[in-house]
């Protein structure tokens, strides 16, 4: 069973930065796509960013220019660097991966942006 484990969430002030990590239990070369989603209270889960196995990236309009997704194949880890954080970025952030056989989700990590 594939496992994805997120880390790096926490409480940060507006304008601050956080880096989320998603560690996979198998080589991330086997994933066609890996991405980050988020879900704020009372809202639907939404796509934040994704990266493909050929390093194509895409971002939600709300985070373009502030967030960066990247892969470290040697560490089987995907990162989400979040800069210039805003209160509206507050949510549980989830890692998702797709390997052609199915979707896999992490357990989520809480990000709270507040002064």
DRENDO-1510 file (C-alpha; in Angstrom, 1 decimal, always signed):
<recs>
REC; n; res; u; v; w
REC; 1; UNK; +0.0; +0.0; +0.0 .
REC; 2; UNK; +1.4; +3.4; -1.0 .
REC; 3; UNK; +1.7; +5.9; +1.8 .
REC; 4; UNK; +2.1; +9.6; +1.6 .
REC; 5; UNK; +3.2; +11.5; +4.7 .
REC; 6; UNK; +2.9; +15.3; +4.8 .
REC; 7; UNK; +4.8; +17.5; +7.2 .
REC; 8; UNK; +5.8; +21.2; +7.7 .
REC; 9; UNK; +2.4; +22.8; +8.5 .
REC; 10; UNK; +2.0; +25.2; +11.4 .
REC; 11; UNK; +1.0; +28.6; +12.4 .
REC; 12; UNK; +2.6; +31.6; +10.6 .
REC; 13; UNK; +1.9; +35.3; +10.4 .
REC; 14; UNK; +0.6; +36.9; +7.2 .
REC; 15; UNK; +3.5; +37.5; +4.8 .
REC; 16; UNK; +5.5; +34.6; +6.2 .
REC; 17; UNK; +6.6; +31.4; +4.6 .
REC; 18; UNK; +6.3; +27.6; +5.1 .
REC; 19; UNK; +7.6; +24.6; +3.3 .
REC; 20; UNK; +5.4; +21.5; +3.2 .
REC; 21; UNK; +6.9; +18.1; +2.5 .
REC; 22; UNK; +5.2; +15.0; +1.2 .
REC; 23; UNK; +7.3; +11.8; +1.6 .
REC; 24; UNK; +6.2; +8.8; -0.4 .
REC; 25; UNK; +6.7; +5.1; +0.5 .
REC; 26; UNK; +7.9; +4.3; -2.9 .
REC; 27; UNK; +9.9; +5.9; -5.7 .
REC; 28; UNK; +8.2; +9.0; -7.0 .
REC; 29; UNK; +9.4; +8.1; -10.5 .
REC; 30; UNK; +6.4; +5.8; -10.5 .
REC; 31; UNK; +3.9; +8.6; -10.1 .
REC; 32; UNK; +2.6; +10.3; -13.2 .
REC; 33; UNK; +1.5; +13.3; -11.2 .
REC; 34; UNK; +1.9; +14.5; -7.7 .
REC; 35; UNK; +0.1; +17.5; -6.3 .
REC; 36; UNK; -1.1; +19.5; -3.3 .
REC; 37; UNK; -4.7; +20.2; -2.5 .
REC; 38; UNK; -6.2; +22.2; +0.4 .
REC; 39; UNK; -9.5; +22.3; +2.2 .
REC; 40; UNK; -10.6; +25.2; +4.3 .
REC; 41; UNK; -13.4; +24.9; +6.8 .
REC; 42; UNK; -16.8; +24.8; +5.1 .
REC; 43; UNK; -15.2; +24.8; +1.6 .
REC; 44; UNK; -14.6; +22.1; -1.0 .
REC; 45; UNK; -11.1; +20.7; -1.4 .
REC; 46; UNK; -9.3; +22.5; -4.2 .
REC; 47; UNK; -6.2; +21.9; -6.2 .
REC; 48; UNK; -3.2; +24.1; -5.3 .
REC; 49; UNK; -0.4; +22.9; -7.5 .
REC; 50; UNK; +0.8; +19.8; -9.3 .
REC; 51; UNK; +4.0; +18.5; -10.9 .
REC; 52; UNK; +4.3; +15.8; -13.5 .
REC; 53; UNK; +7.0; +13.2; -14.0 .
REC; 54; UNK; +8.5; +15.4; -16.7 .
REC; 55; UNK; +8.5; +18.3; -14.3 .
REC; 56; UNK; +5.6; +20.2; -15.8 .
REC; 57; UNK; +4.0; +22.3; -13.1 .
REC; 58; UNK; +0.7; +24.1; -12.8 .
REC; 59; UNK; -0.8; +26.3; -10.1 .
REC; 60; UNK; -4.1; +27.7; -9.0 .
REC; 61; UNK; -4.5; +31.3; -9.9 .
REC; 62; UNK; -4.8; +32.2; -6.2 .
REC; 63; UNK; -1.2; +31.0; -5.4 .
REC; 64; UNK; +0.7; +31.8; -8.7 .
REC; 65; UNK; +3.8; +33.7; -8.0 .
REC; 66; UNK; +3.7; +32.8; -4.3 .
REC; 67; UNK; +3.9; +29.0; -4.1 .
REC; 68; UNK; +6.4; +26.7; -5.8 .
REC; 69; UNK; +6.0; +22.9; -6.1 .
REC; 70; UNK; +9.1; +20.8; -6.6 .
REC; 71; UNK; +10.3; +17.1; -6.6 .
REC; 72; UNK; +13.3; +15.5; -5.0 .
REC; 73; UNK; +13.5; +12.1; -6.7 .
REC; 74; UNK; +16.4; +11.0; -4.5 .
REC; 75; UNK; +14.4; +11.6; -1.4 .
REC; 76; UNK; +11.0; +10.4; -2.8 .
REC; 77; UNK; +9.6; +13.7; -1.6 .
REC; 78; UNK; +7.5; +16.5; -3.1 .
REC; 79; UNK; +7.7; +20.0; -1.6 .
REC; 80; UNK; +5.4; +23.0; -1.6 .
REC; 81; UNK; +7.2; +26.2; -0.8 .
REC; 82; UNK; +4.7; +28.8; +0.3 .
REC; 83; UNK; +5.7; +32.5; +0.5 .
REC; 84; UNK; +3.8; +35.7; +1.1 .
REC; 85; UNK; +1.2; +33.7; +3.0 .
REC; 86; UNK; -2.3; +35.2; +3.5 .
REC; 87; UNK; -5.0; +34.4; +6.0 .
REC; 88; UNK; -7.1; +32.9; +3.1 .
REC; 89; UNK; -4.3; +30.3; +2.7 .
REC; 90; UNK; -5.4; +28.8; +6.0 .
REC; 91; UNK; -6.5; +25.2; +5.3 .
REC; 92; UNK; -5.6; +21.6; +5.7 .
REC; 93; UNK; -3.1; +20.8; +2.9 .
REC; 94; UNK; -3.1; +17.3; +1.4 .
REC; 95; UNK; -0.6; +15.6; -0.8 .
REC; 96; UNK; -2.0; +13.4; -3.7 .
REC; 97; UNK; -0.3; +11.1; -6.1 .
REC; 98; UNK; -1.4; +9.2; -9.2 .
REC; 99; UNK; +0.5; +6.3; -10.6 .
REC; 100; UNK; -1.8; +5.0; -13.4 .
REC; 101; UNK; -3.4; +2.5; -11.1 .
REC; 102; UNK; -5.0; +4.8; -8.6 .
REC; 103; UNK; -5.0; +7.9; -6.5 .
REC; 104; UNK; -3.2; +8.1; -3.2 .
REC; 105; UNK; -3.7; +10.7; -0.5 .
REC; 106; UNK; -1.8; +11.8; +2.6 .
REC; 107; UNK; -3.4; +12.5; +5.9 .
REC; 108; UNK; -3.1; +16.2; +5.6 .
REC; 109; UNK; -1.2; +19.0; +7.5 .
REC; 110; UNK; -2.8; +22.1; +9.0 .
REC; 111; UNK; -1.6; +25.5; +7.8 .
REC; 112; UNK; -2.9; +28.5; +9.8 .
REC; 113; UNK; -2.0; +32.0; +8.7 .
REC; 114; UNK; -2.9; +34.5; +11.4 .
REC; 115; UNK; -1.5; +37.4; +13.4 .
</recs>
